[in-house]
Amino acid sequence: MSKTWMANGVLLGWLVDPKKEVVYIYRQGQEEPEEVRGFATSVLSGEEVLPGFEFPLVELNL
């Protein structure tokens, strides 16, 4: 699925698994996603795509 997103021009994508507390960050031009584990101190950033956007993953703790 993520290769389809990137092929269609998505610059930044997040695939979030709240039960396992894992986020896969997909970026245009990057072969493999960055993997972020643990939500306690991690914050998603909008980087250059959404400047100033930040989302503390602790908000997703179930």
C-alpha positions in Angstrom: 0.0 0.0 0.0 2.7 2.5 1.0 4.5 2.1 -2.4 1.2 3.1 -4.0 1.0 6.2 -1.9 4.5 7.3 -2.7 4.0 6.5 -6.5 1.0 8.8 -6.4 2.9 11.7 -4.9 2.5 11.5 -1.2 5.5 13.2 0.5 5.0 12.0 4.0 2.9 9.2 5.4 2.4 7.7 8.8 1.1 4.2 9.4 0.2 3.9 13.1 -0.3 0.7 15.1 -1.6 1.9 18.5 -1.8 -1.6 20.0 1.8 -2.4 19.3 2.9 1.3 19.8 4.7 1.4 16.5 4.6 4.1 13.8 6.1 3.6 10.3 7.1 6.9 8.8 7.2 6.9 5.0 9.0 9.7 3.1 9.3 10.3 -0.6 12.6 9.0 -1.9 13.2 6.8 1.1 13.3 3.1 0.4 12.3 1.8 3.8 10.1 3.5 6.4 11.5 4.8 9.6 10.2 2.8 12.5 9.3 4.5 15.8 8.6 2.3 18.8 7.0 3.4 22.1 4.6 6.2 22.4 5.5 7.6 25.8 8.0 10.2 24.6 7.7 10.1 20.8 6.2 13.0 18.8 5.2 12.9 15.1 6.3 15.9 13.1 4.9 17.3 10.0 8.4 18.0 8.8 8.5 20.2 5.7 5.1 19.0 4.5 3.2 20.4 7.5 5.5 22.9 9.2 4.8 23.3 12.8 2.5 20.2 13.1 3.4 18.0 16.0 1.4 15.1 17.5 2.5 13.5 20.8 1.9 9.8 20.4 1.1 9.4 24.1 -2.3 10.7 23.1 -2.9 7.3 21.4 -2.2 5.1 24.4 -5.2 2.8 24.9 
